[in-house]
Amino acid sequence: MKQQILIIGAGFGGMWSALSAVRLLDQHQRLDVAVTLLAPQAELRVRPRFYESDLSTTVAPLDPLFDAVGVQFVQGSATRIDAAGRRVIYRSASGAQAELNFDRLILASGSQVARPPLAGIDRFAFDVDSLESAQKLEAHLQSLCDKPASQARNTVVVVGGGFTGIETATEMPARLRAILGDEADVRVIVVDMGKQVGSVMGEQIASVIAEASDTLGVTWKLGSPVSMVDEHGVQLDNGERIEASTVVWTVGVKASPLTQQIDGERDAFGRLHVDRNLKVLGQDAIYATGDTAYAAVDELGNHALMTCQHAIALGRSSGNNAAADLLGIEPIPYSQPKYVTCLDLGAWGAVFTEGWERKVVLTGKEGKELKMQINTQWIYPPEAKREIALAAADPLIPVVA
Ligand SMILES: Cc1cc2nc3c(=O)[nH]c(=O)nc-3n(C[C@H](O)[C@H](O)[C@H](O)COP(=O)(O)OP(=O)(O)OC[C@H]3O[C@@H](n4cnc5c(N)ncnc54)[C@H](O)[C@@H]3O)c2cc1C
């Protein structure tokens, strides 16, 4: 019987794990090891684009790629990981319970926005975390033009001024005007706990975010958290109220709940601590990758962030190393010392920075050209041709955006 490398998740971490595992097995001509990927859909859902209005091109089918390289795809959702028994229980597409055995498991089930237990948040706040929630937001925005004109109708509150909040907010004036008309008096307000615009992103990039916000007419309410969301807007902790028909929640993110089923140390986001080869500390057959892994990127104490920039490189490493483990050959330790940020700032452009301190390198139109290239080409799956796809999965290829 074939040995099994089982991967949970078809995001950046999972897709690249599958390709890099097949790549190494191929190089060693090991036909006795199978690579199986379990996920609800054979699709790469490009989450970094879910703040956009046109979601039609944010999903890339993976069936042709998996067929080309020989990854077995199983449609379903993992419900239980039995580490000792080396099996994963899952609910299949038809709703039936089934299980898959593994010799090595790679957990690549990603992350989700962390909604705190706040009054009204589940009923009235939108988010841009998943394809379904982004589609729901877009449908709601489209429906605004059927409502009588009012300041609340024309107002979007974005809760959270981090990466996702900034991209969502700076895109929003154009999205609203496309629906409500060029002359509409639209208001986009970012509510953030920080003391300064964009402060969570670092000092250098913050001034660029402030300039773009001013130009676009995006305003910031700083220093007070939201205490309640209702049908007509938000209440802040300091007593202030903002009337808004649309509230988008972007604060906080947490690793997939499947991480809780694996014994091991976790960070504040629920990510599993892994060694340099991305094996979960304390486990002998389980790897974590992408947003489920708390992984050192260098020898200086920096760790991977929950970004697709890191998930791509983590995936290429985890797949290679899980396969290497089964083959009894040397793994290639994960290393990703270069870190960049490319933040979309709507019609103003984008800002590209280098390093952990986020030194500004490109802004405006130049930044935007790079962002478009990253978001529409670089992070998409490779061509569904065996040689091309496997070559692209080399763990030594540096990921630079
Ligand atoms: C709006 C937004 C903007 C972003 N912008 C950027 C950006 O500009 N740059 C950047 O680098 N990053 C960005 N990110 C972050 C980036 O999208 C994530 O870090 C990345 O998607 C993580 O990849 P992943 O493979 O770990 O997880 P995901 O992409 O979340 O994929 C997880 C996979 O696991 C599957 N799965 C989940 N649960 C189960 C289960 N129980 N059983 C089976 N399968 C399961 C899912 O269906 C999915 O296929 C952004 C995210 C958002 C939401």
The ligand as a Gaussian input file, in Angstrom:
#p B3LYP/6-31G(d) Opt

LIG

0 1
 C       -8.867000      41.120000       2.511000
 C       -7.521000      40.463000       2.660000
 C       -6.405000      41.081000       2.120000
 C       -5.152000      40.472000       2.242000
 N       -4.086000      41.083000       1.648000
 C       -2.883000      40.466000       1.655000
 C       -1.781000      41.043000       0.957000
 O       -1.895000      42.102000       0.342000
 N       -0.604000      40.392000       0.990000
 C       -0.457000      39.193000       1.647000
 O        0.650000      38.646000       1.621000
 N       -1.475000      38.623000       2.325000
 C       -2.692000      39.223000       2.351000
 N       -3.748000      38.646000       3.003000
 C       -3.525000      37.434000       3.804000
 C       -3.554000      36.153000       2.980000
 O       -4.729000      36.080000       2.207000
 C       -3.459000      34.941000       3.894000
 O       -2.334000      35.086000       4.720000
 C       -3.325000      33.668000       3.064000
 O       -4.530000      33.442000       2.366000
 C       -2.973000      32.477000       3.937000
 O       -2.849000      31.348000       3.135000
 P       -3.201000      29.930000       3.716000
 O       -2.970000      28.957000       2.630000
 O       -2.512000      29.726000       5.008000
 O       -4.761000      29.992000       4.092000
 P       -6.034000      30.299000       3.210000
 O       -5.714000      31.073000       1.997000
 O       -7.018000      30.841000       4.175000
 O       -6.508000      28.855000       2.743000
 C       -7.004000      27.913000       3.658000
 C       -7.538000      26.698000       2.928000
 O       -7.942000      25.736000       3.902000
 C       -9.257000      25.299000       3.605000
 N       -9.860000      24.855000       4.856000
 C      -10.201000      25.592000       5.933000
 N      -10.748000      24.801000       6.875000
 C      -10.734000      23.547000       6.393000
 C      -11.173000      22.289000       6.877000
 N      -11.745000      22.150000       8.059000
 N      -11.001000      21.198000       6.095000
 C      -10.432000      21.305000       4.871000
 N      -10.002000      22.468000       4.365000
 C      -10.150000      23.576000       5.101000
 C       -9.893000      26.520000       2.958000
 O      -11.057000      26.153000       2.235000
 C       -8.761000      26.986000       2.072000
 O       -8.698000      26.179000       0.913000
 C       -5.015000      39.225000       2.918000
 C       -6.146000      38.608000       3.469000
 C       -7.393000      39.199000       3.342000
 C       -8.610000      38.507000       3.927000

